[in-house]
Amino acid sequence: MKTMTAKDLKNHTGEVMRRVSRGEEVLVTLRGRPAAVILPFAAARGRAEGEARSFEEAWGDIEASLRRTGPAFKTWREAIGWSRKRASLR
């Protein structure tokens, strides 16, 4: 699955549509985080009608996403601090 930023999608929409029409899926990121996936119509239609993907395919997508995105925090202490700060705002 190709990954591109929202800005690249805006600037290269024609290229993306050609890739998708050939069967490729494109992951669009916004500020470094996954925001959307553009799928060929046939693939999207099957998923919308309740066609479940295999475990291996779904897990492969999860692992690919984890490889593309870095950790949000450098240390576990940083993550705990962020979590506590967020909880105090509620």
N, CA, C and O of each residue as an XYZ file, in Angstrom:
360
protein
N       0.859     -1.176      0.000
C       0.000      0.000      0.000
C       0.901      1.234      0.000
O       1.785      1.360      0.848
N       0.683      2.122     -0.927
C       1.460      3.367     -1.017
C       0.960      4.341      0.045
O      -0.239      4.412      0.312
N       1.865      5.080      0.642
C       1.520      6.102      1.624
C       1.870      7.468      1.053
O       2.926      7.646      0.446
N       0.975      8.429      1.251
C       1.247      9.798      0.806
C       0.559     10.784      1.740
O      -0.405     10.443      2.425
N       1.063     11.995      1.756
C       0.471     13.034      2.594
C      -0.758     13.616      1.905
O      -0.947     13.454      0.699
N      -1.585     14.291      2.685
C      -2.769     14.945      2.122
C      -2.352     15.995      1.094
O      -3.031     16.176      0.083
N      -1.255     16.678      1.341
C      -0.766     17.684      0.393
C      -0.359     17.028     -0.925
O      -0.671     17.540     -2.000
N       0.342     15.887     -0.839
C       0.721     15.169     -2.063
C      -0.512     14.690     -2.820
O      -0.539     14.719     -4.050
N      -1.526     14.251     -2.090
C      -2.770     13.830     -2.732
C      -3.383     14.997     -3.500
O      -3.830     14.838     -4.636
N      -3.398     16.159     -2.874
C      -3.952     17.351     -3.527
C      -3.188     17.670     -4.813
O      -3.787     18.005     -5.834
N      -1.863     17.562     -4.749
C      -1.030     17.929     -5.893
C      -0.932     16.854     -6.975
O      -0.561     17.152     -8.110
N      -1.263     15.604     -6.631
C      -1.096     14.493     -7.575
C      -2.346     13.621     -7.650
O      -2.244     12.397     -7.737
N      -3.505     14.234     -7.618
C      -4.762     13.486     -7.616
C      -4.881     12.568     -8.827
O      -5.306     11.421     -8.687
N      -4.521     13.040     -9.991
C      -4.620     12.225    -11.204
C      -3.795     10.955    -11.115
O      -4.262      9.875    -11.476
N      -2.559     11.087    -10.631
C      -1.681      9.925    -10.475
C      -2.281      8.930     -9.479
O      -2.261      7.722     -9.712
N      -2.809      9.443     -8.377
C      -3.414      8.574     -7.365
C      -4.605      7.822     -7.955
O      -4.753      6.622     -7.728
N      -5.437      8.508     -8.697
C      -6.611      7.859     -9.289
C      -6.193      6.771    -10.282
O      -6.846      5.730    -10.365
N      -5.121      6.996    -11.031
C      -4.630      5.963    -11.953
C      -4.136      4.746    -11.179
O      -4.417      3.611    -11.563
N      -3.405      4.975    -10.099
C      -2.916      3.858     -9.274
C      -4.082      3.053     -8.702
O      -4.085      1.823     -8.747
N      -5.064      3.764     -8.167
C      -6.223      3.099     -7.559
C      -7.007      2.333     -8.619
O      -7.473      1.224     -8.359
N      -7.158      2.904     -9.799
C      -7.899      2.211    -10.856
C      -7.177      0.944    -11.309
O      -7.801      0.037    -11.858
N      -5.854      0.878    -11.080
C      -5.088     -0.338    -11.393
C      -5.131     -1.344    -10.247
O      -4.522     -2.410    -10.340
N      -5.842     -1.020     -9.166
C      -6.001     -1.966     -8.065
C      -5.177     -1.672     -6.832
O      -5.235     -2.433     -5.866
N      -4.416     -0.601     -6.830
C      -3.570     -0.269     -5.687
C      -4.381      0.472     -4.620
O      -5.332      1.184     -4.942
N      -4.007      0.302     -3.367
C      -4.611      1.051     -2.269
C      -3.626      2.135     -1.839
O      -2.413      1.929     -1.877
N      -4.150      3.291     -1.429
C      -3.300      4.418     -1.040
C      -3.713      4.889      0.351
O      -4.883      5.189      0.592
N      -2.747      4.952      1.262
C      -2.969      5.468      2.608
C      -2.615      6.947      2.602
O      -1.523      7.325      2.177
N      -3.528      7.780      3.067
C      -3.304      9.227      3.117
C      -3.066      9.622      4.570
O      -3.850      9.279      5.455
N      -1.972     10.348      4.805
C      -1.674     10.800      6.162
C      -1.924     12.299      6.277
O      -1.785     13.052      5.313
N      -2.292     12.701      7.471
C      -2.503     14.107      7.780
C      -1.707     14.404      9.037
O      -1.967     13.833     10.097
N      -0.739     15.295      8.917
C       0.166     15.622     10.028
C       0.872     14.374     10.571
O       1.073     14.228     11.776
N       1.238     13.486      9.653
C       2.002     12.298     10.026
C       1.198     11.131     10.544
O       1.768     10.094     10.883
N      -0.104     11.270     10.613
C      -0.947     10.178     11.122
C      -1.893      9.693     10.026
O      -2.377     10.492      9.225
N      -2.156      8.389      9.989
C      -3.084      7.868      8.987
C      -4.440      8.556      9.092
O      -5.001      8.663     10.182
N      -4.968      9.022      7.962
C      -6.249      9.727      7.953
C      -7.283      9.019      7.091
O      -8.469      9.028      7.421
N      -6.853      8.403      5.990
C      -7.804      7.774      5.074
C      -7.088      6.753      4.208
O      -5.869      6.790      4.039
N      -7.881      5.843      3.666
C      -7.379      4.886      2.685
C      -8.250      5.021      1.447
O      -9.477      5.007      1.539
N      -7.618      5.151      0.298
C      -8.349      5.207     -0.965
C      -8.226      3.828     -1.599
O      -7.124      3.342     -1.855
N      -9.384      3.203     -1.849
C      -9.436      1.831     -2.354
C     -10.053      1.780     -3.736
O     -10.826      2.664     -4.107
N      -9.716      0.744     -4.506
C     -10.460      0.516     -5.740
C     -11.924      0.239     -5.392
O     -12.214     -0.305     -4.327
N     -12.830      0.606     -6.269
C     -14.254      0.467     -6.000
C     -14.628     -0.967     -5.642
O     -15.389     -1.186     -4.699
N     -14.111     -1.937     -6.372
C     -14.467     -3.339     -6.117
C     -14.073     -3.761     -4.705
O     -14.824     -4.479     -4.045
N     -12.913     -3.329     -4.238
C     -12.465     -3.682     -2.889
C     -13.334     -3.009     -1.837
O     -13.715     -3.634     -0.847
N     -13.645     -1.738     -2.051
C     -14.479     -1.009     -1.090
C     -15.883     -1.584     -1.056
O     -16.488     -1.689      0.011
N     -16.399     -1.953     -2.202
C     -17.754     -2.507     -2.275
C     -17.840     -3.812     -1.493
O     -18.794     -4.022     -0.744
N     -16.861     -4.684     -1.656
C     -16.859     -5.950     -0.929
C     -16.796     -5.742      0.574
O     -17.467     -6.444      1.330
N     -16.000     -4.788      1.006
C     -15.879     -4.518      2.443
C     -17.156     -3.905      2.991
O     -17.568     -4.218      4.108
N     -17.785     -3.033      2.214
C     -19.018     -2.391      2.673
C     -20.148     -3.401      2.799
O     -21.055     -3.224      3.613
N     -20.098     -4.450      2.002
C     -21.148     -5.461      2.049
C     -20.859     -6.526      3.100
O     -21.532     -7.556      3.129
N     -19.894     -6.304      3.943
C     -19.631     -7.210      5.050
C     -18.623     -8.301      4.757
O     -18.510     -9.247      5.537
N     -17.897     -8.208      3.678
C     -16.888     -9.202      3.356
C     -15.702     -9.011      4.294
O     -15.020     -7.988      4.228
N     -15.456     -9.961      5.145
C     -14.371     -9.841      6.118
C     -13.037    -10.201      5.474
O     -12.951    -11.123      4.663
N     -12.008     -9.462      5.848
C     -10.664     -9.787      5.383
C     -10.112    -10.917      6.233
O     -10.573    -11.152      7.350
N      -9.141    -11.600      5.703
C      -8.500    -12.658      6.475
C      -7.692    -12.026      7.608
O      -7.292    -10.864      7.535
N      -7.465    -12.807      8.638
C      -6.673    -12.344      9.770
C      -5.287    -11.911      9.300
O      -4.780    -10.872      9.723
N      -4.678    -12.705      8.427
C      -3.330    -12.410      7.957
C      -3.279    -11.073      7.217
O      -2.347    -10.290      7.403
N      -4.282    -10.816      6.379
C      -4.313     -9.556      5.638
C      -4.483     -8.372      6.591
O      -3.782     -7.367      6.471
N      -5.411     -8.496      7.530
C      -5.655     -7.411      8.485
C      -4.420     -7.175      9.357
O      -4.026     -6.030      9.573
N      -3.813     -8.244      9.853
C      -2.635     -8.106     10.702
C      -1.470     -7.510      9.913
O      -0.703     -6.712     10.452
N      -1.335     -7.887      8.655
C      -0.295     -7.313      7.802
C      -0.455     -5.809      7.670
O       0.529     -5.070      7.704
N      -1.707     -5.348      7.517
C      -1.963     -3.904      7.435
C      -1.600     -3.201      8.737
O      -1.042     -2.104      8.722
N      -1.918     -3.834      9.862
C      -1.588     -3.250     11.168
C      -0.068     -3.118     11.310
O       0.437     -2.065     11.700
N       0.649     -4.189     10.991
C       2.111     -4.148     11.104
C       2.718     -3.110     10.163
O       3.666     -2.417     10.532
N       2.180     -3.000      8.960
C       2.687     -2.006      8.005
C       2.467     -0.592      8.533
O       3.343      0.263      8.402
N       1.303     -0.343      9.128
C       1.019      0.976      9.701
C       1.974      1.287     10.847
O       2.460      2.411     10.969
N       2.240      0.292     11.682
C       3.156      0.501     12.801
C       4.572      0.796     12.310
O       5.274      1.609     12.911
N       4.999      0.149     11.231
C       6.338      0.413     10.687
C       6.431      1.820     10.097
O       7.474      2.468     10.195
N       5.343      2.293      9.484
C       5.352      3.619      8.847
C       5.320      4.745      9.869
O       5.898      5.808      9.639
N       4.657      4.525     10.983
C       4.517      5.585     11.976
C       5.472      5.309     13.127
O       5.582      4.176     13.596
N       6.140      6.322     13.567
C       7.052      6.168     14.688
C       6.287      6.238     16.000
O       5.095      6.545     16.016
N       6.966      5.956     17.087
C       6.298      6.049     18.382
C       5.898      7.495     18.680
O       6.613      8.433     18.327
N       4.764      7.657     19.324
C       4.273      8.995     19.647
C       5.080      9.621     20.784
O       5.165     10.845     20.891
N       5.666      8.782     21.625
C       6.422      9.274     22.775
C       7.789      8.608     22.805
O       7.938      7.461     22.383
N       8.786      9.330     23.305
C      10.140      8.786     23.362
C      10.302      7.801     24.512
O      11.050      6.829     24.401
N       9.602      8.051     25.618
C       9.707      7.171     26.783
C       8.324      6.881     27.333
O       7.359      7.574     27.010
N       8.232      5.850     28.170
C       6.942      5.539     28.789
C       6.544      6.641     29.761
O       5.354      6.893     29.955
N       7.528      7.306     30.378
C       7.204      8.395     31.313
C       6.526      9.555     30.582
O       5.593     10.169     31.100
N       7.000      9.840     29.393
C       6.386     10.893     28.584
C       4.933     10.529     28.248
O       4.052     11.389     28.279
N       4.692      9.270     27.933
C       3.330      8.815     27.618
C       2.422      8.915     28.842
O       1.275      9.348     28.729
N       2.923      8.519     30.001
C       2.135      8.597     31.240
C       1.809     10.050     31.557
O       0.675     10.367     31.917
N       2.794     10.939     31.426
C       2.557     12.363     31.683
C       1.488     12.929     30.772
O       0.619     13.678     31.218
N       1.548     12.577     29.499
C       0.540     13.044     28.541
C      -0.839     12.512     28.921
O      -1.828     13.243     28.878
N      -0.896     11.242     29.290
C      -2.166     10.619     29.647
C      -2.772     11.269     30.890
O      -3.973     11.533     30.931
N      -1.957     11.523     31.884
C      -2.460     12.145     33.115
C      -2.921     13.576     32.868
O      -3.938     14.009     33.410
N      -2.179     14.301     32.057
C      -2.565     15.675     31.733
C      -3.912     15.675     31.003
O      -4.775     16.507     31.280
N      -4.079     14.746     30.082
C      -5.330     14.657     29.321
C      -6.495     14.278     30.240
O      -7.590     14.824     30.107
N      -6.266     13.353     31.167
C      -7.321     12.926     32.082
C      -7.752     14.069     32.997
O      -8.925     14.161     33.361
N      -6.818     14.937     33.371
C      -7.162     16.047     34.266
C      -8.008     17.109     33.566
O      -8.655     17.915     34.234
N      -8.012     17.121     32.244
C      -8.799     18.101     31.493
C     -10.266     17.710     31.382
O     -11.098     18.537     31.008
N     -10.588     16.483     31.696
C     -11.973     16.013     31.549
C     -12.840     16.427     32.678
O     -14.028     16.106     32.693
